[in-house]
Amino acid sequence: MPSSRPCEGVAEVRLRLIVGSYARLTGRALLDSEVGASDLREALWQAPRAIVAHGTETDPVFFYGNQRALELFEMSFEQFARLPSRLSAEPLAQAAREKLLAEVSRRGYIEDYSGMRVASSGRRFMITGATVWNLLDEAGIYHGQAAVFVPASSCTGS
């Protein structure tokens, strides 16, 4: 039975890239349990941690956000998949975010990142324990970056 998840339009090759590049770079599995190819979309969608990924555009745009990420950012999948990833951080935090992504580009991945993010309503939330990694295929070709994280707290205000 086909999934009716909003992320249905994300190519399976991109989903495998998220999971595969994480495993190749960190030596660990992104998902808590082994899933077959047919269950990958559902397992990523329902993962208890937020999983996001952006492409290689000049101003990279998210192409994936799972259910937990969409809840945190208070967006539909369609809204999220049009969001330049830099706008996920507050304006004052964007320079720090750019520095983080440059470090990921150099090292391949980083762990235990924390930073403030902002939902579409203006609600601010802190992410902790984030792993951010390059989306590299098996040939080492760069396709963007991804992150997995949990929220630490929410703050009100804009």
C-alpha positions as CSV (number, residue, x, y, z in Angstrom):
1,M,0.0,0.0,0.0
2,P,1.6,3.4,-1.0
3,S,2.4,5.8,1.7
4,S,0.4,9.0,1.9
5,R,3.1,10.9,3.7
6,P,3.8,14.4,2.4
7,C,7.4,13.4,1.7
8,E,6.3,10.9,-0.9
9,G,7.8,13.1,-3.7
10,V,11.3,12.8,-2.3
11,A,13.2,10.4,-4.5
12,E,14.2,7.2,-2.8
13,V,17.8,7.7,-3.9
14,R,17.9,10.9,-1.8
15,L,16.5,9.0,1.2
16,R,19.2,6.3,0.8
17,L,21.8,9.1,0.5
18,I,20.7,10.5,3.8
19,V,21.0,7.1,5.6
20,G,24.0,5.8,3.7
21,S,26.2,8.9,4.0
22,Y,25.5,9.1,7.7
23,A,26.6,5.5,8.1
24,R,29.7,5.9,6.0
25,L,30.9,9.0,7.8
26,T,30.0,8.2,11.4
27,G,30.2,4.4,11.4
28,R,26.7,4.3,13.0
29,A,23.2,3.6,11.8
30,L,20.9,6.7,11.5
31,L,17.8,4.7,12.3
32,D,17.4,2.7,15.5
33,S,16.6,-0.6,13.7
34,E,17.4,-2.2,10.4
35,V,14.8,-1.4,7.8
36,G,14.3,-2.8,4.3
37,A,14.3,-0.6,1.3
38,S,10.5,-0.6,1.2
39,D,10.3,0.6,4.8
40,L,13.0,3.3,4.6
41,R,10.6,6.1,3.8
42,E,8.3,5.3,6.7
43,A,11.2,4.7,9.1
44,L,12.7,8.1,8.3
45,W,9.3,9.8,8.5
46,Q,8.5,8.4,11.9
47,A,12.0,8.6,13.5
48,P,11.9,10.1,17.0
49,R,14.6,12.6,16.2
50,A,14.3,15.4,13.6
51,I,16.0,14.7,10.3
52,V,16.5,17.4,7.7
53,A,18.5,17.7,4.5
54,H,19.3,20.4,2.0
55,G,20.7,20.4,-1.5
56,T,23.6,22.1,-3.2
57,E,21.9,25.3,-4.5
58,T,23.8,28.6,-4.1
59,D,21.3,29.3,-1.3
60,P,20.6,25.7,-0.2
61,V,17.0,24.7,0.1
62,F,15.7,21.9,2.3
63,F,14.5,18.9,0.3
64,Y,13.7,16.7,3.2
65,G,12.2,17.1,6.7
66,N,10.6,14.2,8.6
67,Q,7.5,14.4,10.7
68,R,9.3,15.5,13.9
69,A,11.2,18.3,12.0
70,L,8.0,19.6,10.4
71,E,6.4,19.7,13.9
72,L,9.3,21.7,15.3
73,F,9.4,24.1,12.5
74,E,5.6,24.3,12.4
75,M,5.4,23.9,8.6
76,S,3.9,21.6,6.0
77,F,6.2,19.5,4.0
78,E,5.5,21.8,1.0
79,Q,6.5,24.9,2.9
80,F,9.6,23.3,4.4
81,A,10.7,22.0,1.0
82,R,10.8,25.6,-0.3
83,L,12.7,27.0,2.7
84,P,16.3,28.1,2.2
85,S,18.1,26.3,5.1
86,R,19.7,29.5,6.3
87,L,16.3,30.7,7.3
88,S,15.9,27.9,9.8
89,A,18.2,29.9,12.1
90,E,17.5,33.4,13.6
91,P,19.2,36.2,11.7
92,L,21.7,36.8,14.5
93,A,22.6,33.1,14.5
94,Q,23.1,32.7,10.7
95,A,26.8,33.6,10.8
96,A,27.4,30.9,13.4
97,R,25.4,28.5,11.3
98,E,27.5,29.3,8.2
99,K,30.7,28.7,10.2
100,L,29.2,25.3,11.3
101,L,28.4,24.2,7.8
102,A,31.8,25.2,6.5
103,E,33.4,23.1,9.2
104,V,31.1,20.2,8.2
105,S,32.3,20.6,4.6
106,R,35.9,20.4,5.7
107,R,35.6,17.5,8.2
108,G,32.7,15.5,6.7
109,Y,30.5,15.7,9.8
110,I,30.4,17.1,13.3
111,E,28.6,15.9,16.4
112,D,27.1,17.4,19.5
113,Y,26.2,20.7,17.9
114,S,23.7,23.0,19.7
115,G,22.0,26.0,18.3
116,M,18.9,28.1,18.3
117,R,16.3,27.7,15.5
118,V,13.1,29.4,14.7
119,A,9.7,28.0,13.8
120,S,7.4,29.6,11.2
121,S,5.3,31.1,14.1
122,G,8.5,32.9,15.5
123,R,8.8,30.4,18.4
124,R,12.4,29.8,19.1
125,F,13.8,26.4,20.1
126,M,17.2,25.1,21.0
127,I,18.5,22.0,19.3
128,T,21.1,19.9,21.1
129,G,23.2,16.8,20.4
130,A,22.9,17.4,16.6
131,T,25.0,15.6,14.1
132,V,25.4,17.5,10.8
133,W,27.0,15.7,7.9
134,N,27.8,16.0,4.2
135,L,25.6,14.0,1.8
136,L,28.2,12.1,-0.1
137,D,27.3,9.3,-2.4
138,E,29.4,6.1,-2.6
139,A,31.7,7.7,-5.2
140,G,32.3,10.7,-2.8
141,I,30.2,13.2,-4.8
142,Y,28.8,15.9,-2.7
143,H,24.9,16.3,-2.8
144,G,24.3,18.7,0.2
145,Q,24.2,18.4,3.9
146,A,21.8,16.8,6.5
147,A,21.3,17.0,10.2
148,V,19.6,14.9,12.9
149,F,18.7,16.5,16.3
150,V,16.3,16.8,19.2
151,P,14.9,20.0,20.6
152,A,16.2,21.0,24.0
153,S,13.8,23.8,24.8
154,S,11.4,26.3,23.4
155,C,11.4,30.1,23.9
156,T,8.7,32.5,23.3
157,G,9.1,35.8,21.5
158,S,10.5,36.9,18.2
